[in-house]
Amino acid sequence: MQHTGSEHQTDMTASTSETDPPAKPVNLADAATLERRLEAVIDEARNWLEGEQAEDGSWAFELEADATIPAEYILLNHFLGRPDDALEQKIANYLRRIQEDHGGWPLFPQGDLDISATVKAYYALKLVGDDADAPHMAKARAAVLARGGAARSNVFTRIALALFEQVPWRAAPVIRPEAMFLPTWAPFHIDKVSYWSRTVMIPLFVLAALKPKAKNPRGVQIRELFIQDPFKQTDFMENPTGHVLGSVFLAIDKAARLVQPMIPAWLEQKAITKCMEFVKTRLNGEDGLGGIFPAMANAVMAYEVLGYDRDNEDYKTACSAIDKLLVERENEAYCQPCLSPVWDTGLALHALQESGMDKGNAVLDKAADWLVDRQITDVVGDWAATRPDVRPGGWAFQYWNDHYPDVDDTAVVVMALHRADPDRYREAIDRGVEWIIGMQSENGGWGAFDADNQHEHLNHIPFADHGALLDPPTVDVSARCLGMLAQLGYDSDDAAVARAVQYLKDEQEADGSWFGRWGTNYVYGTWSALSALNAVGEDMGAPYVRRAVEWLKRRQLADGGWGEDCASYWDERKDEVKASTPSQTAWALMGLMAAGELDSPEVEKGVEYLLNHPREGGKWQEHLYNAVGFPKVFYLTYHGYSAYFPLWSLSRYRNLKRSNTQRTQHGI
């Protein structure tokens, strides 16, 4: 990704916030004023959040990604030959609005141009009728050409372009459905990749084997985005990591191209049938294959290519799942990458309980009961490939995704239910804890969906240029699991706890922080780790903890808040920041409070930032992205984060002040 130092603000002491705070900041020296202000803001935020609860008891806030997903939605419609002009014009309005001054589309607001996102957004806009010579299109085209042209886009983009006959299929690596027959000891096996890769790849195997042509009813081309004729170009494939293994896999890819024509038709058909059996088993109703848009879209295209009637129930179900991802407003629309109701509901439940809602409150009971009904106890998912003797008992991220329960969600939900009523929800809690313990990896940590998914050699295959093929243990997920065990009474003598604590210690960065895999970034990871270590009874005065505390304090901005740019996932840009955000400030505050810093000036300034930052009802204004799907590749903003995390942190501050204690008793 291209960038220069002048493009970014890296001054960690600069006074920056997304919106100028109003005049007359709260005087924290006046304890009575602070108490009244805290109560007023907490009440307003709690009442707003309560009002957002759905009739069934859940919360589901929007989950927004970059231009890629809405652009792919338009591409899917035109692949199928069924443009929806009215809706696509709204999506086009959205795409035009988020185009940056550099001419392209970034992975997150105010980010560098991402060539793959830009190529897809440009093609989508051209498909809906934008003139290639319109100023915004000309600017995007010039930006793409300046970076080597569309041929330099990533593997997934080049596959999409191959479907639309904009590049030859040799622009993509060889991926074959016969991979479904490989034994588990083979270097590649479908169980060795992450769940999201699995659900995306398997219907993609079908498309890559049959090499269909998009209907493209308006015959839209984007040859102007290429520096040379892509059908004469031969250097599409690159070593994704520069490692010697990457060169070996490139050689294997070349050999596979020679073998492809020799594969018997009967074997290919048998493999395609096996792929579609996998899809059907995991179709997941109107919640979609894997619960994620790329997998759903590939499934729909596979049904289309295989000649399924559009009235076929599986075909219709797959299409309906995609429709549920759409967010449509009067003049704009976009497609979400997935839905997050279990995650939102679990976290909202924590925030409301922290804010003072008592056991037996109808709002809490309704949410907790909804969560219990979503527990997966009957389906043995793909995770069982490495943990065959573990009983199911987890929760998914989406409304339903039975084959792919989420470890992080499960830990959050178990802790929320335990806080709500440990006796009433004892059975659900026990099953969830049993499953979490069973999913611990050998190194003491936890991955998001699988155990011991650490087959690092696969990151060197040509298909893995996105760097997100695996699901290894991470600090944030592991901290959540450790916090859950601690909250339920497991102590440091327990083997699972001891291994988890050691894992967190081993993963600490040299500067004292912890990496945040699923939230942006080191602030998120450091909050997660400190919360868990506090819950399990670690000495919060220990040198390694104090290094983390000092790191958090150094990261505070002059306006009192914390902010960390999504670019911090690049090592050379680790300290980059654009502005304070309410979500990251809330995480930093909870991390510091977990470490006993309740009365520190940094916490007081952070509280002041949250009290003064503009809100819309009970939701704090937040425009920068706050999470990540795949570091350096795919970023997210959870629209609920700026509602429940600030409420949670302010409530915790108030509660600790009232109780005269420096430590919270909860795992998160």
For each residue, the residues with C-beta under 8 A, 3 or more apart:
1: 112 113 114 570 632
2: 112 113 147
3: 7 8 112 567 573
4: 7
5: 8 10
6:
7: 3 4 112
8: 3 5 565 567 573 576 578
9: 14 16 576 577 578
10: 5 573 575 576 577
11: 14
12: 554 555 557 575 577
13: 557 558
14: 9 11 557 558
15: 557 558 559
16: 9 557 558 559 563 577 578 579 580
17: 20 21 557 559 561 579 580 609 613
18: 579 580 581 621 622 623 624
19: 613 614 621
20: 17
21: 17 25 559 609 612 613 614
22: 612 614
23:
24:
25: 21 608 611 612
26: 33 34 37 608 611 612
27: 30 33 34
28: 34 604 607 608
29:
30: 27 33 34
31: 34 35
32: 35 36
33: 26 27 30 36 37
34: 26 27 28 30 31 37 38
35: 31 32 38 39 654
36: 32 33 39 40
37: 26 33 34 40 41 611
38: 34 35 41 42 607 611 650 653 654
39: 35 36 42 43 654
40: 36 37 43 44
41: 37 38 44 45 610 611 615 650
42: 38 39 45 46 355 356 647 650 651 654
43: 39 40 46 47
44: 40 41 47 48 615 617 618
45: 41 42 48 49 355 615 618 619 643 646 647 650
46: 42 43 49 50 351 352 355 356 357 618 647
47: 43 44 50 51 618
48: 44 45 51 52 617 618 619 643
49: 45 46 52 53 59 348 351 352 618 643 644 647
50: 46 47 53 352 363
51: 47 48
52: 48 49 59 61 643
53: 49 50 57 58 59 348 363 366 367
54: 57 58 59 60
55:
56: 366 370
57: 53 54 345 366 367 368 369 370
58: 53 54 341 342 344 345 367 370
59: 49 52 53 54 341 344 345 348 367 640
60: 54 339 340 341 344 345
61: 52 340 344 638 639 640 643
62: 327 336 639
63: 336 337 338 339 340 636 637 638 639
64: 327 334 336 636 637 639
65: 68 69 336 337 629 634 635 636
66: 69 98 105 106 107 108 114 117 634 635
67: 70 71 95 98 105 117 118 120 121
68: 65 71 72 116 117 120 121 634
69: 65 66 72 73 293 334 335 336 337
70: 67 73 74 91 94 95 124 333 334 335
71: 67 68 74 75 95 117 120 121 123 124
72: 68 69 75 76 120 124 160 293 294 297 335
73: 69 70 76 77 91 293 297 322 326 335
74: 70 71 77 78 88 91 92 124 127 128
75: 71 72 78 79 120 123 124 127 160 164 214
76: 72 73 79 80 297 300 301 322
77: 73 74 80 82 83 84 88
78: 74 75 81 83 127 164 214 215 216 217 218 220
79: 75 76 163 164 214 215 216 301 304
80: 76 77 215 300 301 304
81: 78 214 215 216 217
82: 77
83: 77 78 88 127 128 217 218
84: 77 87 88
85: 88 89 128
86: 89 90
87: 84 90 91 326 328 333
88: 74 77 83 84 85 91 92 127 128
89: 85 86 92 93 128
90: 86 87 93 94 328 329 331 332 333
91: 70 73 74 87 88 94 95 124 128 332 333 334 335
92: 74 88 89 95 96 124 125 128 130
93: 89 90 96 97 331 332 333
94: 70 90 91 97 98 332 333 334
95: 67 70 71 91 92 98 99 105 121 124 125
96: 92 93 99 125 136
97: 93 94 332
98: 66 67 94 95 105 109
99: 95 96 103 104 105 121 136 139 140
100: 103 104 105 106 110 111 113
101:
102: 112 113 143
103: 99 100 113 118 139 140 142 143
104: 99 100 113 114 115 117 118 121 140 143 144
105: 66 67 95 98 99 100 113 114 117 118 121 140
106: 66 100 109 110 111 112 113 114 117
107: 66 111 112 114 117 566 632 633 634 635
108: 66 111 566 624 625 635 637
109: 98 106 623 624 625
110: 100 106 578 624
111: 100 106 107 108 114 566 567 635
112: 1 2 3 7 102 106 107 567
113: 1 2 100 102 103 104 105 106 118 143 147
114: 1 66 104 105 106 107 111 117 118
115: 104 118 119 144 147 148 150 152 153
116: 68 119 120 153 154 156 157
117: 66 67 68 71 104 105 106 107 114 120 121
118: 67 103 104 105 113 114 115 121 122 140 143 144
119: 115 116 122 123 144 150 153 157 161 222 225
120: 67 68 71 72 75 116 117 123 124 157 160
121: 67 68 71 95 99 104 105 117 118 124 125 140
122: 118 119 125 126 137 140 141 144 222 225
123: 71 75 119 120 126 127 161 164 166 220 222
124: 70 71 72 74 75 91 92 95 120 121 127 128
125: 92 95 96 121 122 128 130 136 137
126: 122 123 129 130 132 137 220 222
127: 74 75 78 83 88 123 124 218 220
128: 74 83 85 88 89 91 92 124 125
129: 126
130: 92 125 126 134 136 137
131: 134 137
132: 126 137 138 141 224
133: 137 138
134: 130 131 137 138
135: 138 139
136: 96 99 125 130 139 140
137: 122 125 126 130 131 132 133 134 140 141
138: 132 133 134 135 141 142
139: 99 103 135 136 142 143
140: 99 103 104 105 118 121 122 136 137 143 144
141: 122 132 137 138 144 145 224 225
142: 103 138 139 145 146
143: 102 103 104 113 118 139 140 146 147
144: 104 115 118 119 122 140 141 147 149 150 225
145: 141 142 148 149 225 227
146: 142 143
147: 2 113 115 143 144 152
148: 115 145 151 152 227
149: 144 145 152 225 226 227 228
150: 115 119 144 153 157 161 166 167 222 225 226 230
151: 148 158 167 171 226 227 228 230 233 236
152: 115 147 148 149
153: 115 116 119 150 157 158 161
154: 116 157 158 465 466
155: 158 159 172 173 462 463 465 466
156: 116 159 160 294 466
157: 116 119 120 150 153 154 160 161
158: 151 153 154 155 161 162 167 171 172 236
159: 155 156 162 163 172 204 207 208
160: 72 75 120 156 157 163 164
161: 119 123 150 153 157 158 164 166 167 171 222 230
162: 158 159 165 166 167 168 169 171 172 211
163: 79 159 160 207 212 213 214 301
164: 75 78 79 123 160 161 213 214 216
165: 162 213 214 216
166: 123 150 161 162 221 222 223 230
167: 150 151 158 161 162 171 230 231 236
168: 162 171 230 231
169: 162 172 208 211
170: 234 236 257
171: 151 158 161 162 167 168 230 233 236
172: 155 158 159 162 169 175 208 236
173: 155 237 253 461 462 463
174: 208 253 256 257 260
175: 172 179 201 204 205 208 463
176: 179 205 208 209 256 260 263 271
177: 180 205 206 208 209 268 271 272 274 275
178: 181 182 263 267 268 271
179: 175 176 182 188 190 205 271
180: 177 190 202 205 271 274 275 278
181: 178 271 274
182: 178 179 186 188 189 190
183: 186 189
184: 189 191
185: 189
186: 182 183 189
187: 457 458
188: 179 182 192 458 461
189: 182 183 184 185 186 192
190: 179 180 182 193 198 201 202
191: 184 198 382 385 386
192: 188 189 453 455 458
193: 190 197 198 201 453 455 458 469 470
194: 197 198 449 450 453 468 469 470 471
195: 198 199 290 382 383 403 404 449 450 471
196: 199 200 290 292 294 295 449 468 471
197: 193 194 200 201 468 469 470
198: 190 191 193 194 195 201 202 290 382
199: 195 196 202 203 282 289 290 292 295 404
200: 196 197 203 204 290 292 294 295 298
201: 175 190 193 197 198 204 205 463
202: 180 190 198 199 205 206 275 278 279
203: 199 200 206 207 275 276 279 289 295 298 299 301 302
204: 159 175 200 201 207 208 298
205: 175 176 177 179 180 201 202 208 209 271 272 275
206: 177 202 203 209 210 272 275 276 302 305 306
207: 159 163 203 204 210 211 212 298 301 302 305
208: 159 169 172 174 175 176 177 204 205 211
209: 176 177 205 206 268 271 272
210: 206 207 272 305 306
211: 162 169 207 208
212: 163 207 301 304 305
213: 163 164 165 216
214: 75 78 79 81 163 164 165
215: 78 79 80 81
216: 78 79 81 164 165 213 219 220
217: 78 81 83
218: 78 83 127
219: 216
220: 78 123 126 127 216
221: 166
222: 119 122 123 126 150 161 166 225 226
223: 166 226 229 230
224: 132 141
225: 119 122 141 144 145 149 150 222
226: 149 150 151 222 223 229 230 233
227: 145 148 149 151
228: 149 151 232 233
229: 223 226 232 233
230: 150 151 161 166 167 168 171 223 226 233
231: 167 168
232: 228 229
233: 151 171 226 228 229 230 236
234: 170
235:
236: 151 158 167 170 171 172 233
237: 173 250 253 462
238: 462 465
239: 242 243 246 247 249 250 460 462
240: 246 459 460 461 462 464 465 467
241: 245 246 459 460
242: 239 246
243: 239 246 247 460
244: 247 248
245: 241 248 249 457 460
246: 239 240 241 242 243 249 250 460 461 462
247: 239 243 244 250 251
248: 244 245 251 252 460
249: 239 245 246 252 253 460 461 462
250: 237 239 246 247 253 254 462
251: 247 248 254 255
252: 248 249 255 256
253: 173 174 237 249 250 256 257 462
254: 250 251 257 258
255: 251 252 258 259
256: 174 176 252 253 259 260
257: 170 174 253 254 260
258: 254 255 261
259: 255 256 262 263
260: 174 176 256 257 263
261: 258
262: 259
263: 176 178 259 260 267 268
264: 267 268
265: 268 269
266: 269 270
267: 178 263 264 270 271
268: 177 178 209 263 264 265 271 272
269: 265 266 272 273
270: 266 267 273 274
271: 176 177 178 179 180 181 205 209 267 268 274 275
272: 177 205 206 209 210 268 269 275 276 306
273: 269 270 276 277
274: 177 180 181 270 271 277 278
275: 177 180 202 203 205 206 271 272 278 279 302
276: 203 206 272 273 279 280 302 306
277: 273 274 280 281
278: 180 202 274 275 281 282
279: 202 203 275 276 282 283 289 299 302
280: 276 277 283 314
281: 277 278 403
282: 199 278 279 289 290 403
283: 279 280 288 289 299 314 317 318
284: 287 288 289 290 291 321 400 401 402 403
285: 288 317 321 400
286: 317 320 321 324
287: 284 291 321 324 339 398 399 400 401
288: 283 284 285 291 292 293 295 296 299 318 321 322 324 325
289: 199 203 279 282 283 284 292 295 296 298 299 318 321
290: 195 196 198 199 200 282 284 295 296 401 404
291: 284 287 288 338 339 396 397 398 400 401 404
292: 196 199 200 288 289 295 296 337 338
293: 69 72 73 288 296 297 322 325 335 336 337 338
294: 72 156 196 200 297 298 337
295: 196 199 200 203 288 289 290 292 298 299
296: 288 289 290 292 293 299 300 318 321 322 325
297: 72 73 76 293 294 300 301 322
298: 200 203 204 207 289 294 295 301 302
299: 203 279 283 288 289 295 296 302 303 318
300: 76 80 296 297 303 304 315 318 319 322
301: 76 79 80 163 203 207 212 297 298 304 305
302: 203 206 207 275 276 279 298 299 305 306
303: 299 300 306 308 312 314 315 318
304: 79 80 212 300 301 307 308 315
305: 206 207 210 212 301 302
306: 206 210 272 276 302 303
307: 304
308: 303 304 312 314 315
309: 312 315
310: 315 316
311: 315 316
312: 303 308 309 315 316
313: 316 317
314: 280 283 303 308 317 318
315: 300 303 304 308 309 310 311 312 318 319
316: 310 311 312 313 319 320
317: 283 285 286 313 314 320 321
318: 283 288 289 296 299 300 303 314 315 321 322
319: 300 315 316 322 323
320: 286 316 317 323 324
321: 284 285 286 287 288 289 296 317 318 324 325
322: 73 76 288 293 296 297 300 318 319 325 326 335
323: 319 320 326
324: 286 287 288 320 321 339
325: 288 293 296 321 322 335 336 337 338 339
326: 73 87 322 323 333 334 335 336
327: 62 64 333 334 335 336
328: 87 90 333
329: 90 332 333
330:
331: 90 93
332: 90 91 93 94 97 329
333: 70 87 90 91 93 94 326 327 328 329
334: 64 69 70 91 94 326 327
335: 69 70 72 73 91 293 322 325 326 327
336: 62 63 64 65 69 293 325 326 327 339
337: 63 65 69 292 293 294 325 629 634 636
338: 63 291 292 293 325 397 398
339: 60 63 287 291 324 325 336 398 399
340: 60 61 63 343 344 397 398 638 640
341: 58 59 60 344 345 398 399
342: 58 345 346 371 374 395 396 397 398 399 406 409 413
343: 340 346 347 397 406 408 409 412 638
344: 58 59 60 61 340 341 347 348 638 640 644
345: 57 58 59 60 341 342 348 349 367 370 371
346: 342 343 349 350 371 395 409 412 413 416
347: 343 344 350 351 412 640 644 645 648
348: 49 53 59 344 345 351 352 367 640 643 644
349: 345 346 352 353 364 367 368 371 416 419 420
350: 346 347 353 354 412 415 416 419 644 648 666 668
351: 46 49 347 348 354 355 643 644 645 647 648 651
352: 46 49 50 348 349 355 357 363 364 367 644 647
353: 349 350 357 364 416 419 420
354: 350 351 647 648 651 652 655
355: 42 45 46 351 352 647 648 651
356: 42 46 651
357: 46 352 353 361 363 364
358: 361
359: 364 420 421
360: 364 365
361: 357 358 364 365
362: 365 366
363: 50 53 352 357 366 367
364: 349 352 353 357 359 360 361 367 368 420
365: 360 361 362 368 369 420
366: 53 56 57 362 363 369 370
367: 53 57 58 59 345 348 349 352 363 364 370 371
368: 57 349 364 365 371 372 416 417 420 421 424 425
369: 57 365 366 372 373
370: 56 57 58 345 366 367 373 374
371: 342 345 346 349 367 368 374 375 395 413 416 417 428
372: 368 369 375 417 425 428
373: 369 370
374: 342 370 371 395 396 399 400
375: 371 372 393 394 395 413 428 431 432
376: 379 381 392 393 394 395 396 402 405
377: 391 392 393 431
378: 392 402
379: 376 392 402 403
380: 384 392
381: 376 384 392 402 403 404 405
382: 191 195 198 385 403 404 449 450
383: 195 386 387 390 404 405 439 449 450 451
384: 380 381 387 388 390
385: 191 382 388 450
386: 191 383 450 451 452 453
387: 383 384 390 438 439 451
388: 384 385
389: 438
390: 383 384 387 434 435 438 439
391: 377 431 434 435 438
392: 376 377 378 379 380 381 405 431 435
393: 375 376 377 410 431 432 433 434 435
394: 375 376 405 406 407 409 410 432 435 436 439
395: 342 346 371 374 375 376 405 406 409 410 413 432
396: 291 342 374 376 399 400 401 402 404 405 406 409
397: 291 338 340 342 343 401 406 409
398: 287 291 338 339 340 341 342 401
399: 287 339 341 342 374 396
400: 284 285 287 291 374 396
401: 284 287 290 291 396 397 398 404 405 406
402: 284 376 378 379 381 396 405
403: 195 281 282 284 379 381 382
404: 195 199 290 291 381 382 383 396 401 449
405: 376 381 383 392 394 395 396 401 402 409 410 435 449
406: 342 343 394 395 396 397 401 409 410 448 449
407: 394 410 411 436 439 446 447 448 449 477 480 481
408: 343 411 412 448 476 477 480 518
409: 342 343 346 394 395 396 397 405 406 412 413
410: 393 394 395 405 406 407 413 414 432 435 436
411: 407 408 414 415 432 436 477 480 481 483 484 667
412: 343 346 347 350 408 409 415 416 480 484 668
413: 342 346 371 375 395 409 410 416 417 432
414: 410 411 417 418 428 429 432 433 436 484 488
415: 350 411 412 418 419 483 484 487 666 667 668
416: 346 349 350 353 368 371 412 413 419 420
417: 368 371 372 413 414 420 421 422 425 428 429 432
418: 414 415 422 425 429 487 488
419: 349 350 353 415 416 487 666
420: 349 353 359 364 365 368 416 417 424 425
421: 359 368 417 424 425
422: 417 418 425 426 429
423: 426
424: 368 420 421
425: 368 372 417 418 420 421 422 428 429
426: 422 423 429 430
427: 430 431
428: 371 372 375 414 417 425 431 432
429: 414 417 418 422 425 426 432 433 488
430: 426 427 433 434
431: 375 377 391 392 393 427 428 434 435
432: 375 393 394 395 410 411 413 414 417 428 429 435 436
433: 393 414 429 430 436 437 484 485 488
434: 390 391 393 430 431 437 438
435: 390 391 392 393 394 405 410 431 432 438 439
436: 394 407 410 411 414 432 433 439 440 446 481 484 485
437: 433 434 440 485 496
438: 387 389 390 391 434 435 451
439: 383 387 390 394 407 435 436 446 447 450 451
440: 436 437 444 445 446 451 481 496 499 500
441: 444 445 446 447 451 452 454 472 473
442: 452
443: 473 499 503 506
444: 440 441 473 478 499 500 501 502 503
445: 440 441 472 473 474 475 477 478 500 503 507
446: 407 436 439 440 441 451 473 474 477 478 480 481 500
447: 407 439 441 450 451 452 453 471 472 473 474 477
448: 406 407 408 471 474 477 517 518
449: 194 195 196 382 383 404 405 406 407 453 471
450: 194 195 382 383 385 386 439 447 453 471
451: 383 386 387 438 439 440 441 446 447
452: 386 441 442 447
453: 192 193 194 386 447 449 450 470 471 472
454: 441 470 472 473
455: 192 193 458 470
456: 459 470
457: 187 245 460
458: 187 188 192 193 455 461 464 469 470
459: 240 241 456 464 467 469 470
460: 239 240 241 243 245 246 248 249 457 464
461: 173 188 240 246 249 458 464 469
462: 155 173 237 238 239 240 246 249 250 253 465
463: 155 173 175 201 469
464: 240 458 459 460 461 467 468 469
465: 154 155 238 240 462
466: 154 155 156 469 630 633 634
467: 240 459 464 630 631 632 633
468: 194 196 197 464 629 630 631 633 634
469: 193 194 197 458 459 461 463 464 466
470: 193 194 197 453 454 455 456 458 459
471: 194 195 196 447 448 449 450 453
472: 441 445 447 453 454
473: 441 443 444 445 446 447 454 477 478 503
474: 445 446 447 448 477 478 515 517 518
475: 445 478 479 504 507 514 515 516 517 525 528 529
476: 408 479 480 514 516 517 518 519 524 525 528 529
477: 407 408 411 445 446 447 448 473 474 480 481 517 518
478: 444 445 446 473 474 475 481 482 500 503 504 507 532
479: 475 476 482 483 504 514 525 528 529 531 532 533
480: 407 408 411 412 446 476 477 483 484 528 532 667 668
481: 407 411 436 440 446 477 478 484 485 500
482: 478 479 485 486 497 500 501 504 532 533 535 536 667
483: 411 415 479 480 486 487 531 532 535 536 666 667 668
484: 411 412 414 415 433 436 480 481 487 488 667 668
485: 433 436 437 481 482 488 490 494 496 497 500 536 667
486: 482 483 489 490 491 497 532 535 536 537 667
487: 415 418 419 483 484 535 665 666 667 668
488: 414 418 429 433 484 485 667
489: 486
490: 485 486 494 496 497 536
491: 486 494 497 536 537
492: 497 498 501 536 537 538
493: 497 498
494: 485 490 491 497 498
495: 498 499
496: 437 440 485 490 499 500
497: 482 485 486 490 491 492 493 494 500 501 536
498: 492 493 494 495 501 502
499: 440 443 444 495 496 502 503
500: 440 444 445 446 478 481 482 485 496 497 503 504 532
501: 444 482 492 497 498 504 505 533 536 538
502: 444 498 499 505 506
503: 443 444 445 473 478 499 500 506 507
504: 475 478 479 482 500 501 507 508 514 529 532 533
505: 501 502 508 544
506: 443 502 503
507: 445 475 478 503 504 514 515
508: 504 505 512 513 514 529 544 547 548
509: 512 513 514 515 522
510:
511: 547 551
512: 508 509 526 544 546 547 548 549 550 551
513: 508 509 522 525 526 548 551 552
514: 475 476 479 504 507 508 509 522 525 526 528 529 548
515: 474 475 507 509 521 522 525
516: 475 476 519 520 521 522 523 524 525 526 528 628
517: 448 474 475 476 477 525 628 631
518: 408 448 474 476 477 524 627 628
519: 476 516 524 525 528 587 626 627 628
520: 516 523 524 564 565 566 568 584 625 626 627 628 635
521: 515 516 524 525 564 566 568 569 628
522: 509 513 514 515 516 525 526 551 555 564 568 574
523: 516 520 526 527 552 555 562 564 584 587 588 591
524: 476 516 518 519 520 521 527 528 584 587
525: 475 476 479 513 514 515 516 517 519 521 522 528 529
526: 512 513 514 516 522 523 529 530 548 551 552 588 591
527: 523 524 530 531 587 588 590 591 594
528: 475 476 479 480 514 516 519 524 525 531 532 668
529: 475 476 479 504 508 514 525 526 532 533 548
530: 526 527 533 534 540 545 548 549 591 592 594 595
531: 479 483 527 528 534 535 590 591 594 664 667 668
532: 478 479 480 482 483 486 500 504 528 529 535 536 667 668
533: 479 482 501 504 529 530 536 538 540 545 594
534: 530 531 537 538 540 594 595 663 664
535: 482 483 486 487 531 532 594 664 665 666 667 668
536: 482 483 485 486 490 491 492 497 501 532 533
537: 486 491 492 534
538: 492 501 533 534 542 545
539: 542 545
540: 530 533 534 545 594 595 596 663
541: 545 546 596
542: 538 539 545 546
543: 546 547
544: 505 508 512 547 548
545: 530 533 538 539 540 541 542 548 549 595
546: 512 541 542 543 549 550 595
547: 508 511 512 543 544 550 551
548: 508 512 513 514 526 529 530 544 545 551 552 591 595
549: 512 530 545 546 552 553 592 595 597
550: 512 546 547 553 554
551: 511 512 513 522 526 547 548 554 555
552: 513 523 526 548 549 555 556 562 588 591 592 602
553: 549 550 556 592 600 602
554: 12 550 551
555: 12 522 523 551 552 562 564 577 588
556: 552 553 560 561 562 588 602 605 606
557: 12 13 14 15 16 17 560 561 562 563 577 579 580
558: 13 14 15 16
559: 15 16 17 21 580 609
560: 556 557 580 585 605 606 608 609
561: 17 556 557 580 581 582 584 585 606 609 610 613
562: 523 552 555 556 557 580 581 584 585 587 588 606
563: 16 557 577 578 579 580 581 584 585 624
564: 520 521 522 523 555 568 576 577 584
565: 8 520 568 573 576 577 578 624
566: 107 108 111 520 521 569 624 625 628 635
567: 3 8 111 112 570 573 576
568: 520 521 522 564 565 573 574 575 576
569: 521 566 573 628 631 632
570: 1 567 573 574 632
571: 574
572:
573: 3 8 10 565 567 568 569 570 576
574: 522 568 570 571
575: 10 12 568
576: 8 9 10 564 565 567 568 573
577: 9 10 12 16 555 557 563 564 565
578: 8 9 16 110 563 565 624
579: 16 17 18 557 563 624
580: 16 17 18 557 559 560 561 562 563 584 585 609
581: 18 561 562 563 584 585 622 624 626 642
582: 561 585 586 610 613 620 621 622 642 645 646
583: 586 587 622 626 641 642 645 646
584: 520 523 524 561 562 563 564 580 581 587 588 626
585: 560 561 562 563 580 581 582 588 589 606 609 610 646 649
586: 582 583 589 590 610 645 646 648 649 650
587: 519 523 524 527 562 583 584 590 591 645 649
588: 523 526 527 552 555 556 562 584 585 591 592 606
589: 585 586 592 593 603 606 607 610 649 652 653
590: 527 531 586 587 593 594 648 649 652
591: 523 526 527 530 531 548 552 587 588 594 595
592: 530 549 552 553 588 589 595 597 598 600 602 603 606
593: 589 590 596 597 598 603 649 652 653 656 662 664
594: 527 530 531 533 534 535 540 590 591 663 664
595: 530 534 540 545 546 548 549 591 592
596: 540 541 593 662 663
597: 549 592 593 600 602 603
598: 592 593 603 653 656 657 662
599: 603 604
600: 553 592 597 603 604
601: 604 605
602: 552 553 556 592 597 605 606
603: 589 592 593 597 598 599 600 606 607 653
604: 28 599 600 601 607 608
605: 556 560 601 602 608 609
606: 556 560 561 562 585 588 589 592 602 603 609 610
607: 28 38 589 603 604 610 611 650 653
608: 25 26 28 560 604 605 611 612
609: 17 21 559 560 561 580 585 605 606 612 613
610: 41 561 582 585 586 589 606 607 613 620 646 649 650
611: 25 26 37 38 41 607 608 650
612: 21 22 25 26 608 609
613: 17 19 21 561 582 609 610 620 621 646
614: 19 21 22 620 621
615: 41 44 45 618 619 620 621
616: 619 621
617: 44 48
618: 44 45 46 47 48 49 615 643 647
619: 45 48 615 616 642 643
620: 582 610 613 614 615 642 643 646
621: 18 19 582 613 614 615 616 642
622: 18 581 582 583 626 637 641 642
623: 18 109
624: 18 108 109 110 563 565 566 578 579 581 637
625: 108 109 520 566 635 636 637
626: 519 520 581 583 584 622 636 637 638 641 642
627: 518 519 520 635 636 637 638 641
628: 516 517 518 519 520 521 566 569 631 634 635 636
629: 65 337 468 633 634 635 636
630: 466 467 468 633 634
631: 467 468 517 569 628
632: 1 107 467 569 570
633: 107 466 467 468 629 630
634: 65 66 68 107 337 466 468 628 629 630
635: 65 66 107 108 111 520 566 625 627 628 629
636: 63 64 65 337 625 626 627 628 629
637: 63 64 108 622 624 625 626 627 641
638: 61 63 340 343 344 626 627 641
639: 61 62 63 64 642 643
640: 59 61 340 344 347 348 643 644
641: 583 622 626 627 637 638 644 645
642: 581 582 583 619 620 621 622 626 639 645 646
643: 45 48 49 52 61 348 351 618 619 620 639 640 646 647
644: 49 344 347 348 350 351 352 640 641 647 648
645: 347 351 582 583 586 587 641 642 648 649
646: 45 582 583 585 586 610 613 620 642 643 649 650
647: 42 45 46 49 351 352 354 355 618 643 644 650 651
648: 347 350 351 354 355 586 590 644 645 651 652
649: 585 586 587 589 590 593 610 645 646 652 653
650: 38 41 42 45 586 607 610 611 646 647 653 654
651: 42 351 354 355 356 647 648 654 655
652: 354 589 590 593 648 649 655 656 664
653: 38 589 593 598 603 607 649 650 656 657
654: 35 38 39 42 650 651 657 658
655: 354 651 652 658 659 664
656: 593 598 652 653 659 661 662 664
657: 598 653 654 660
658: 654 655
659: 655 656
660: 657
661: 656
662: 593 596 598 656
663: 534 540 594 596
664: 531 534 535 593 594 652 655 656
665: 487 535
666: 350 415 419 483 487 535
667: 411 415 480 482 483 484 485 486 487 488 531 532 535
668: 350 412 415 480 483 484 487 528 531 532 535
